[in-house]
Amino acid sequence: MKVWLGAVLACAIALPAAAQTRRDEFYWLGEINKASAVINSQEGLLDPAAAPRIAAGLRTVLQAGEQPGGKRPTTVITFEPLLIEAAGVEATLLHAGRSSQDMLSTVRAAILRDELLKLATQLHKTTAAMLRLAERNTGTIVPNYTNGVAAQPNSYAHMLLGHIAGLERDAERLRQAYARLDRSPMGTTVLNGTSWPLNRERMARYLGFPALVDNAYDAAQITAAEMPVEIGAVAGSIAIHAGAFVEDVMTQYAQPRPWILLREGDGNTYVSSAMPQKRNPGLLNDTRAEASRAVSLGIGRLIQAHNIPPGMSDPKAVRDNTAVVAAALRTLASWERVLNAVVISPERALEELNSDWTASQEVADVLMRKYRLPFRVGHHFASEVVDHAKAHDIRPSDFPYAEAQRIYAHTLQEMKVEGGALPMSEAEFRAALDPVAIIRDRATSGGPQPAELTRMLEAAKSSLAAQEGWIVERRGAIDAALSALDKDFAALMK
């Protein structure tokens, strides 16, 4: 396991050199124009004699845009004047069969595609950090909470694996959204295609899209408004998981002697201006704030797409849609910092468990499983034990066995159940209240017992490796396609 984690850190899914280029609207408009020049000149839609001059003018525009302060227009109608200035009005021959509708739909899809890959990379990093934390805490037994109240003991690693399962679903949702986004609208023009015999398949391949948006009306009128909503939902799901984790930590953090804290320094905590004892969990607060921001922005995508006729631009803005992804990315990055900063005290966690009655359900379970006592009777007995203990401030380890026997007899009488003395020996009674033994003796699949914990850790490791492979493959496909386009475009100018 340690070898694998080192490999994950070493590769870190770094952005390839090609991805360091500003792949903004200007960049993708340039790529579309380059592909149009190559495809249309080779397929007879553009005079081969004019193609080199137009390509040279396009190259001038693109190179100028890469200079400090260079013009990088974001729309078709602001890009085209620069092209005319550089190559003459015949450069507008590139516009055969095209429209701002399909061009900008393609630009937006390409930009969001890159943003989703960035998000997938950070999701992978955050999940890997959580897995490392889980591996370090397989033997740490902590209280878990339901309805805001301490409920049962659990392995901290098992608890983290539950969160990892949620993040794996987020990764799956992201991949599914990506697959629906990763389709080329180019060649559909406004909404019903064109009389020009455009080669949509070649255009898609040059831009790194493995498939087409099949229906021309769907391309700019339906899916272009739908995808931001789906991406907003992915961001919201990630944010919900992050917020739940943070709030679970905060349940402990507010206690006088918590078993989980943030390591001080590095901006993780900050002191109060008035109260010397306070170490405010700034990193936790910041992570929750980012998660709330991602939820708000994601819901905004739904609101802007709601109750508008097809084709309206309301939900399509690159700035708004990338802001949603950026908020989710910041949430994950901040969550990763939390995972790397938490300090856990297994001794304090076990002390809390042994001072409370979170193991009491096991008493009812043993009475039913081993002695066939109806569960509700056993549950009522355990509940009466807890009530008596809390009324007299008795810890589980100190509860008198004779008192348990008395309560058991009273419970049977009260519930009109035949039976004799408490069938559990004192040793069994004590073992049923031992949090460590409870975790060790769990029998169902998916539980925290050592064998199942090992299995789930291995499964999480395999899932992370698959996620990494998917990211590398998607980035490689896009970069390879754009490299092929650059090569063929350069040949056009010879």
N, C-alpha and C positions, 0 to 999 in steps of 0.2 A: 504493500500500500504506500509506504514512504517513497519508494522508487517512482511510482506513478505520479504522486503529488509533485515530486520534483520535476518530472517531465512536463506537467501542466504549467508549472511556474516558468519553466524554461522557454516553452513555446509561446505562451501568453497570447496566442492568436494575434500577433502584431499586424497592424495594417500594412498591406503591401505598398511598395513605393508608388504605384500608379494611383492608389487611393488617396495619397497625400495631396494630389491636385484638387483645387476647389471644384468639386462637381456640383456647381450651382446651375441655375437656369441657363446662364450664358454658355457654360460648358456643354450642356446637353443639346442646346440649340445648335452649337457648333458641330457636335457629333452627328446630329440628324442631317445637317447640311452636307457634311462630308460623305455620309452614307448615300444621300440622294445623288450627289455628284458621281460617285463610283457606280452605283447601280444603274442610274438612268443613262449614263453615257455608254455603259456596256450593253444595255438592253434597248438602245435606239430611241429613248425618250428625250435625250439630250445630245445635241450635235457633238460628236467626238472632237471636232476641231475647236469648239468653244470651251470644252471641258477644262483643258489645262489653264486657260486664262481665268476662268471662274474659280477654279480650285486655288490658283495662286492668290487671287483676291481674298478668298475665304481664309487662307492661311495668314495673310496679312492682318485681317481683322482679329483672328484668334490670338496671334502673337502679340498684337497691341494690347489686347485685353489682359494678357498675363503680366504686363508691365505695371510697376507701382503707379497707382492712380489711373490705370487704363480703363476705358469704357467697357462695362460688362452689362449690356442691356438684358432685361429679363423677359421681354415679350417679343413675339415675332415681328410686330410692326415697328419696334424700336431697334431690333437687330438688323432688319433688312436695309435701312438707309446706310448703315456702315458698310454693308456688303456692296451696295450700289456704288458708293463712293470709292471703294477699293477695286472693283472689277467692272464697273459699268452696269447699265440697266439690263444688259443681257444676263446678268447673274440671277435675275428673277425667274429665268427659265427653270431654276431649281425648284420653283414653287409649283411645278406641274402636279396637279392632283392633290395638293396639300392644303391644309387649313390651319389656322391658329388653334382650332378645337382639338384636332388629333395631335398636333405638334406639342401643345402645352399639356395635354393629357399624358403624353409620353414622357415629357420632361418631369412632370410631377411624380409619375410612377417611378421613374429612374431615381429621383432624389429620395423618395420615401423608401425605396428598395435599399439604398445605401444606408439610410438612417436605421432601418430595421436590423441590418447586419451589425451596426454599431451597438444597438440595443442587445442583440443576441450575444455579442462578445462580452458585454458587461454582465448580462444575466449569467453567462457561463462562469465568469470570475467570482461573482457573488455566491453562486451555488458551490463552487469549489472551496471557497473560504468557509462556508457552512459545513461542508463535508470534512474539512480538516479539523474543525472544532468538534464535530461529532466523534471523529476517531480518537481525539484526545480525552473524550469523556464517556467512553463506553461503560466505565465502572462508577460514574457519578450518578447517585440516586437523588432525585429532587422532587418536591411537590409540584403537581400540576393542578390547574385551576379550571373549574367550570362555573359559569354564571358568576364569575368574579370571586369564587370561594375556593379555598384549598379542597381538592377532591380526592386524588389518589397519588400514590408514589409512582414515579416513572424513572426510567433511565434518561438522562439528559440527551444522550446520543439518540435514543429512540424518538424523543420529542423533536430534535433537530431534523431527523429523517422524515418526520411528518411534514415539517416545513419544506424540506427538499422535495418531497413528492408534489407539493403545491407549485414550487418553482419549476419542476419538470413539466407540469401541465401548462404553465406559462410559456415555457420554451416550445411546447407542442403547438399551443395556440399561435405563437409567433410564426412558427414554420408554416402553419396552415394559412395564416394571413399573407405571409410572404408569397406562397405559391399562387394565391389568387391575384396578388398585386403584380407578380412577375410575368405579365403578359403584355404584349405590345399593342397599343391602340393605333400605331402609325399606319396610314393608308386608308383609314376609315373616313377621312376628311371631317365634314361637319356631323353628319348622322346617317348617311345612306351610301357612303362610298363615292366613287368617281368614275367617269368614263375613261380615264387614263388606266392602262393595264399595269398598275404598280405591283412590284414584287414585294408584297408585305412580308413574306417569309425571310427573304434575304435581309430586309431592313431589320427585322426582329433579331436575326442572328448577329448582325453587326453591332447592335446595341446591347447584346448580352441577354436578350429575352428568349427563353426556351419555347415560348408559345405565343399565340395571338389572342387578343380579345376577339372572339369569333364574330359576334353580331355588331355591325357598324353603329347601330343606334345605341347599343349598350355601352360602347367604348367611351364616349364622352358625356352621354346623357345619364346613364344609370351607375355604372361601376365607378366612375370618377368621383361621384358623390358618396357612394356606399363605402369605399375602402377607408376613407378617413374615420368613419364611424367605427369600423371593425378595429382599426388600429387604436382608436381611443379606448375601445373595450379591452384590448390587450394591455394597454398601459394601466387601465383601471384595475385589472386583475392583479398585476404586479404590485400596484400601490396598496391594494387591500391586504395582500400577504405581508408586505413590509410593515404596514400599520399594525396588523395583528401581532407580529413579532415584537415590535417596539412596546406596545401596550402591555404585553405579557411581562416584559422586562420591568416596565414601570410599576407593575403590581408589587414586585419585590423592592424596587429601588426606593419606594416611599417608606419602607419599614425602617425601624431604628437599627436593626442588624440584618441587612439583606444578605442572601447567599450569592447574589450576582451584582457586580458593580462594573463601572468603566474605569480602566486604568487612567490615572490622572496625567495631565500633560497632553501635548500635541493637539490641543483644542477639543479634547474629548469632554472635559468638564470645565466649569468656571465658578469662581467664588461669588458669594453674595456681597453687595456693597455695604450691607448693614449687619448681616448675621454670620459671624465667623465660622460657625459649624457647618454651614451649607456648602455642598459641592454639587452645583446644579448640572444635570446631565444634558449639556448643550448639544452633544452629538445625537442623542436620542430625540431631542426636541426638533433638531434640524431635519432628521430623517423623516419624522412624522410630518413635518411641514411640507417637505418635498413630495411625500406620498399624497397629501391632501391636494397639493397643487396639480399633481398628475391626474387625480380623480376629477378635479374641477375642469381642467382643460379637456379631458377625455369626454366628459358629459357635454362640454361645449360643442364638440364635433357633432354629436347627435342633435343638439338644439339647432345648430345652423343648417343641418341637412333636412330638418323636419319641415313639412308643409311648404315646400317650394316646388314649382314645376320642374320637370327634367331639363337639364342643361344649364341651370342657373349656376353662377360661380360662387355662391355664398360659402359652401364648405370646402372649396378646392384650394384655398390659398396655401402656398408652400410654407410661408412663415408660421401660420397658425397650426398646420399639421405637423411640421417638424418640431414645434414647441411642445406638443404632446409627447413625442418620442423623447425629446431632450429632458423633459421633466421626469419621465420614467427612468431614463438613464441616470440622472442625478440621484434619484431615489435609491437605485440599486448600488451606485457607487458609495453613497453615504451608509447604506446598510452593510456593505462590505467592510467599511471602516469600523462599524459597530462590532461586527463579528471578530475583527482582529483586535479589538480593544477590550472585550469583556473579560472580567476576572471572576472566576467561579470558585467558591469555597465548598468542596464536597462535604467537609466536616460540618459547616454551618447548615447546609441543606439537610443533612441527615439529622442534625439536632432539631431543626424545625419539624421534620417529619415525626420524630420521636416525641415531640412535645405536643403534637396534635393527634387527631384520630383519623387520619386519611387512609389508614389501613383497615378500618373497621369492616368494610364490605367483605374482606377475606374471611372474617369469622363466619358470616352468613353463608358464604360460598362453601367453606369446609363442612359446615353442618349439613348442607344439602348434598354436596358431592360425596362425602364419605359416610354420612349417617342418615341420609335420605330424609332429613327434616324439610318440610315445605319451606321454600325460600322466604316467603313472606313472614313465616314464624321466626326463622333465623334472623331476618332483617330487623324484625321488631325487637328481638333480644339484643342484637348489636346496638340498635338505636337507644335502648334503655340503658345499656352499659355506658354509652357515650354521654347521655344526659346526666347520669349519676356522676361520672368522672368530671364533667365540666362544672357541675354544681359543687363538687368538693375539691376542685383543682387537683385532680389526679392524672398523672401522665400514663400513657399506655403501659410502659414498662413497670410501673408501680401499682397497677390496678390489682387489688386483692382477689385471688382466685376464689376464695370463699364467697366474696360479694358477687362474683360472676355466677357462681352456683345458685345463690339465692335469687338473683334476677332471672335466671333461666327457669327456675321452678315457678316463679311468679308469672312469667310470660306464658308458659304452658297453661297455667290455670286461667289466666286472663283470656287467652285465645281458645280455650276449651279444646286443647289438644292432649291426647293421651301420651304419656312418656314418663321417664324416670329422671334420674340425675343428669346433669350436663355430661354428654358423652365425651367431650373433648377433655383430654388430660390437661394438667396445668402446662406441661411442655408444649402440647399442641396449641393451647390457647395463646401462649407467648409467641410461638412461631408464626401464628396467623397474624400477629400484630407487628411482625418484623418487616420493614419495607424492603430490605435487601433480599430476604427470602422470597417475598412476594414476586419481585421482579425475576429472580432466578427460576422460580417454579411456574411461570406462565407457560401455557401449553398451546395456545392457538397460534396459527400462522399470522405473521405481521405483528407479533408481540415483541416485548423488549428483552426476552430471554436471550442468552449469549448466542445460541445457534442462529436464531432468526435475525439478531442484530448483525451478525457477520454476513449473513446472506443479503440483507438489505443494503449494507455498506458496499458490498461488491456490485450489487445491481445499480446503485447510485453512481459508482465509479464508471461502470459500463455506459450508463446513460450520458454522463458528462463527456466521455470519449466520443460518443456518437454525435453529440451536439457540436463538439469541436470540429469533427470531420465535416459536418454539414456546413458550418460557417466557412471553413477553408474551401470546400468545394464550390459554394456559391460565389465567393469572392474570386476564386480562380477562374470560374466560367466567365464572369463579367470582364475581368482583366484580359483574359485571352481573346475575347471577342473584340474588345476595344483595340488591342494590339494588332489584330488582324486588319481592322478597319484602318488604323494608322498606316500600316504597310501598303494596303491597296490604294489609299488616298495619296500617299507619297508617289506611288508608281504612276498615278494619273497625271502628275505634273512633269513627268520626264518627256 
